[in-house]
Amino acid sequence: MLDPKVYPLFRVVDVLLDATKSVSVRELSKQAKCSPSAAKGVVDYLVKQRMLDAEFVGKSRLVRFKRDSLLVKEARKICTLMRLEQSGFLSELQERYPNLLSAVLYGSAARGEDDATSDLDVVIIVGSHGKPVPLSSERRLKRELSLSMYTRSEWRALASTDKVFYENVVLGGVVLFGERPVVS
């Protein structure tokens, strides 16, 4: 069981990951639904970890994540994976595509370089081609999903015709379901 003192950390991080500009600690506490002192404690901790840029404008302390921080990139990836899980995306994907062999998140979200306006790029490898269907979990994610579907043989052919894309998915992707789709 998580320590209750940790909950504000996750809520504040979640809000900061979606922020497109600097946010005051007071606004952060409202959006994260935690007390101003809890939000301040989290901000102090994240500044100490060198994950946040902070500046004072008048009496307000404005903060935002450092885009180039390795810790921020990893936190961003974890939050994306949590959101995918909480939205029911993986369950729905397996339900809609019973012949699903592999699903891989790739692109900016897999690198932890996405922002609130970025789409989520997912390659799915299926046993046999079906008709792509819209997923209701996309609404719950509040992010656009960009699904690219391939059969095993199409993926094998793509590995030699579009090596850059193939390597981006295989080497830089995060496996959501099945195994990493390496062509041998």
N, C-alpha and C positions, 0 to 999 in steps of 0.2 A: 504494500500500500504506500502510495506517495505521501510524503509529509505535507500537511496542508499549507505550510509556508512556501512550498514549491509551486503551487497552483498559480499564484500571480505571475511567476516567472514565465510560465507557458502562455498565459493570456496576454501578457505584455509583449512577449516575443512575437506572438501571432499577429497582434495589431501592428507592431513595427514592421513586420515583413510585408504587410499590405500597404504601408504608408508610402505615398509618392513624394512626400516632402517632409521636412522637419516637423516634429510634433511637440507640443508643450507637455510637460509632465502631468499637468492637470487634465488636459485633453486625453492623454494616454490613460490615465486612471479611469476616466469616464468610459472610453471605448473598451477598455479591458475589464470593466466592471469590477474594479478593486479600489481600495482606499488610496487616497493620494500618498499616504506614507508608505504603503506597500509598493506602489508604482515607483516612488522615489528610491526605495530600497533596491528594487530591481534595476533601475537606471544606474544607480551608484555601482552596483555589482558589474553590470555590463560595460560601463565606462572603465572600471578597474581592469576588466578582462580585455580592454582595447577593442571592443566590438562596436562601440557607439562613438559618434562624433557628438559633442555637446557644446552649446554656446548659450550665453545669456543675452537676451534681447529685452532690455528694461529689466523687469523683475521675473520674467518668464525664462525658464530653462528649456531650450529647444534641443531635441535629440533626433538622431537618425542613425540607421545602421551604416557601418563602413562597408561599401560595396566590395572592396578588395580583400576583406578579412576572410581568411580560411575558415574560421569558426562560424562566421555569418553564413558563408556558402553552405557549410554542413548543416547548420540550423535550418536554413531555407529548404534544403533537400528533405530533412526530416519532417518539417511541417507539410511539405507537398505530399510526401508519402502518407502522413497521418490523414490529410484531407482526402486523398484518394481512397483510403480505407474507410473513413467515416462516411463518405458519400455513397458507399456501396458500389463503387465503380468496378472493382475486381469481381465481386459476386455477380453483378449484372453482366459483365463481360463473359464470364464462364457460363452463365445461363443462356445468353443470346447466341453464343458461339460454342456449342458443346464439343466441337472438334478443335478447340483452342489448344495449341501446343506451347506457345510462348507469347509473352507480352513484355515489351521493354520500353521504359520511359527514356527518351533521349533528348538531346538539344539543351536549351538554356536551363530548363527545370532540372535535368539530370546533373548539370554542372553546378547548380545552386546559384545561377546568374539571372534567374527570371525575376519578374516583378509582377505586380497585381494585374497588369494588362497583357502579360505573356500568355500564349496558348500552351497547352500541354501536349507535346508530341509523343505519340505511342505507336510503336510498330507491333502488329500482332501477326503471328505465324499460325496458320490454320491447316488442318489436314486436307480439307477440300474447300474450294471457293464457295462462299455463300454470298448473299446480297448484304452489303453493309446496312446496318440499321441504326437509327439514332438512339442514343442512350439517355435515359432520364436522369442518370447521375450527373450529367453535364450541368443541368440546372442547379443541382445541389452544390456542385463544386464552385459555381459562379466564375468559371473559367472556360474558355473554349477548348474543346478537345479536338485534336487533329489526329485521327486514326488512319494509319496506313496498313492495309491488309495484304498479306502475301501467302500463297501456298508454299509448301516446302520447296517445290521445284522452282517457283518464281524467285524465292529468296536465294536459292543456290545460284540461279542465273544472275541475279542482281549483284551477288558477291564479286562477280568478275566484270560486269558491265558498269557498275557504279561503285567502285572500290572505296571512294571517299565516304559516301553515305553509309555503306556497309560497315566500314571501320568505325565511323562515328557512333553507330548503334551498338556494335559489338564491344568496342573498347571503352566507349564513354557512357554507355547506357546503364540504367538501373533495372535489373530484372524484376518484374512485378509478378510474373507467373511463369512456371515451367523452368526451362534451362536457358542459359545464354545461347542464342542461335548461331553458333559457330559452324561454318561450313568447312568440312575437312577434305 
